[in-house]
Amino acid sequence: MKRRQGIIGIAVLCLCMFVLAGCGKKNGAYEKGLEEYEEGQYEQAVASFQEAIAESNTEPLYYISQGMAHIELRNYEEAHKSFDYALGVDAESGLAYRGKGIAYLKAGDYTAAIEAFNSALACAGGHVSQTEFDVLKYRGEAETASGNYDAAVETYSILLDVEKKPEDNYYLRGNVYAMKGEIEKAVADFDSLIKEKPNDYAAYCCAYQSLAAAGAQEQGKAYLDAALLIKDERPVAHKYRGMVQYLLGEYNNAVAEITAITGDKDAQTLICLGMAYEKLGQQESAYNAYTQALNLENENAGVYNQVGLYKMRTGSFGEALDFFRKGLEFSDASTAARLKLNEALACEYSGDFAQALTVLQEYADTYGTDSEIDKELAFLRTR
């Protein structure tokens, strides 16, 4: 399955394959592996890169490319082996350290990820290219995920100072400010984002969601109201206006906008449509929308999570468990945490308290606890 970018292109850049494609010795197996990688054929790509390595085991880019394919397959230990081989050939390979950082990040080891990204930056020797911008974005993501918000703010501030197109960094820094509870600073960054992207619906939605998550829903709502003032006659505008209407709680309007889309709808749009139908009590229509989304993206952990939540809300806890567990097969650390927690809840609601305790303890061991998790663990131990 091909990789996808996030809602407004704020996701960190994945430049490695483009860099690798233009570097190194010509090798038919290596070039074949790059093509397979770009087509989402990651197992085949791993095999092709291994063939290239067999022909020449002193080319670090072959190992790095193989490592990136392993990451896409969520084979993080194998990815580290590939990157370590690359570093054995070239101890100053910033791309190898970058790859290790991504593998650690995807696996949820944020401290190790930050260390690897710092090593990648050190290899640049002060030279700043698009690859270094990319590494900084990944480092900021790891710092944010680890709760080191001050460090993340500093990283995104560096990017705002040096990157030529800084708008996404305004969102990323603003999001961290919102997490810190510094709402005025967050709003200032989101305003700068909107100034740079005045017609980008998703920019408005992301600003709203960050502020709403921080308890500043009213400030966030102003961005949604502004989004509806965008003059956009494109058919795709129905998708974005539908999402905005959903966030505003205007569920009938959300359904009307999304169903006005001509042609096929993507999975993200179908999920939004399903949620709007649920809010209107139209369960069959909701499930149809979710099923269509799952048929489109049957390796998308987020889609499995959403369908599982729907099954939970309708009392089908056994089916919900199946969806959460299937989603875990395709998840990285960020989605795995949500799926694991939902798996524990589904076990509890189905009456399997022993399994719920086991799953929730696994969650706590991997992702840590808070007062709510501790309370739930204590409750399950009494059952």
C-alpha positions, -999 to +999 in steps of 0.1 A: +000+000+000+014+034-009+022+059+018-002+088+024+004+123+037-017+138+065-046+161+063-028+194+055+007+182+046+019+190+081+033+155+085+071+153+086+087+149+052+099+116+039+127+125+016+150+095+019+140+077-012+143+108-033+178+114-019+188+078-024+175+077-060+201+102-071+231+088-052+254+059-053+265+035-079+242+023-106+228-011-098+199-028-115+187-045-083+190-013-063+170+007-088+144-020-090+141-019-052+136+019-053+108+014-078+092-013-057+095+009-026+077+038-044+049+014-054+045+002-018+059-032-025+080-032+005+087-070+009+099-071-027+120-040-022+137-056+008+146-086-014+159-064-042+180-043-019+195-075-005+203-086-040+221-052-045+240-057-013+251-092-024+266-076-055+283-048-036+284-049+002+303-016+006+276+007-005+258+022+026+229+035+006+218-001-002+216-009+035+198+024+042+172+018+015+166-017+029+162-003+064+136+022+052+116-006+035+118-026+068+103+004+086+074+004+062+069-032+071+072-023+108+102-046+111+120-022+133+147-046+146+156-056+111+156-019+101+182-012+128+204-041+116+204-025+081+212+009+094+240-005+116+255-022+086+254+011+068+272+028+097+297+000+097+306+010+061+303+048+068+303+058+104+294+094+095+263+085+075+236+110+085+210+091+065+217+060+085+213+078+118+181+095+104+168+060+095+175+047+130+157+077+145+126+071+124+126+034+134+129+044+171+102+070+167+078+045+150+084+020+178+077+046+205+113+049+219+114+087+218+146+092+238+166+069+215+150+086+185+161+121+196+196+108+202+197+093+167+184+125+151+210+145+169+237+122+156+223+127+121+225+164+125+261+162+138+271+143+107+260+173+086+289+193+101+269+225+101+257+222+065+220+226+063+200+210+035+164+198+031+175+166+047+185+184+078+152+202+079+135+168+076+155+155+105+146+185+127+109+179+120+113+143+130+132+154+161+104+179+170+079+151+166+098+128+190+103+157+215+065+164+214+056+128+218+079+124+247+064+154+265+095+175+262+076+205+250+102+231+256+127+213+234+101+209+207+093+246+207+130+253+203+133+228+174+103+243+156+116+278+163+149+268+146+130+256+116+110+288+114+142+308+114+159+288+086+133+271+064+121+290+034+085+278+036+078+279+073+040+277+074+038+241+086+062+249+114+038+275+126+012+248+131+037+224+147+050+250+172+015+263+178+003+228+186+030+224+212+022+258+227-014+246+230-003+214+247+017+236+272-014+256+278+001+288+263-030+296+243-020+332+233+012+319+218-006+291+201-032+314+186-004+337+173+012+308+155-021+296+141-028+331+129+006+331+111-003+297+096-036+310+083-019+341+068+004+318+049-024+294+039-057+314+038-075+289+016-064+257+032-094+243+050-073+217+069-051+244+084-082+259+100-094+224+112-060+216+127-059+249+145-093+242+160-085+207+170-053+217+188-071+245+207-101+223+215-078+196+229-062+222+252-096+233+265-098+265+244-127+254+222-142+288+218-109+303+204-107+273+181-142+277+169-133+310+154-111+292+129-139+269+118-162+299+113-135+315+092-130+283+071-166+284+060-160+319+045-134+305+020-147+310-015-140+277-032-161+264-061-141+232-066-160+199-061-135+189-034-146+218-013-176+198-003-153+174+015-136+201+035-167+220+043-183+188+055-154+182+079-157+217+092-195+214+097-189+181+116-165+198+139-190+226+144-216+200+154-237+208+123-242+171+114-270+175+089-250+201+070-219+178+072-238+149+056-253+172+029-218+186+020-201+152+019-229+134+000-227+163-026-192+151-036-192+138-071-172+107-078-155+084-052-148+095-016-116+088+001-114+069+034-109+100+055-141+116+041-160+084+046-150+082+082-162+117+087-195+109+070-199+078+092-194+098+124-219+124+112-245+097+106-238+083+140-245+117+156-278+117+138-287+082+150-285+067+115-265+036+125-269+016+093-257+045+071-228+051+095-217+014+092-220+015+055-196+045+054-171+028+077-172-004+057-165+016+025-135+033+042-122-001+053-125-015+018-105+014+005-077+012+031-075-023+046-041-017+061-049+016+078-048+012+116-068+044+121-097+031+101-098-002+121-098+019+153-127+039+141-148+009+131-139-007+164-151+023+183-184+022+163-188-015+172-182-005+209-208+022+208-233-003+193-225-029+220-208-054+197-177-058+219-164-090+204-164-075+170-148-044+183-120-065+197-114-080+163-111-046+147-087-032+174-065-063+172-064-062+134-055-025+135-026-033+158-011-053+129-007-021+109+000+005+136+030+025+146+035+037+182+011+066+181-019+046+168-009+014+187-013+032+220-049+041+212-057+007+198-042-011+229-062+010+253-094+004+233-087-033+232-085-033+270-118-014+273-135-038+249-124-067+270-137-051+301-171-042+286-174-078+273-170-090+308-135-106+303-119-087+333-088-110+334-079-103+298-087-066+302-062-065+331-036-082+311-040-059+281-042-028+302-010-038+321+007-043+288-004-008+278+009+007+311+042-012+308+047+002+273+032+037+274+032+046+311+003+054+333-017+083+347-043+086+374-071+073+352-051+042+341-040+035+377-076+037+389-087+013+361-059-011+369-069-011+406-105-017+397-097-046+374-075-063+400-106-065+423-127-083+397 
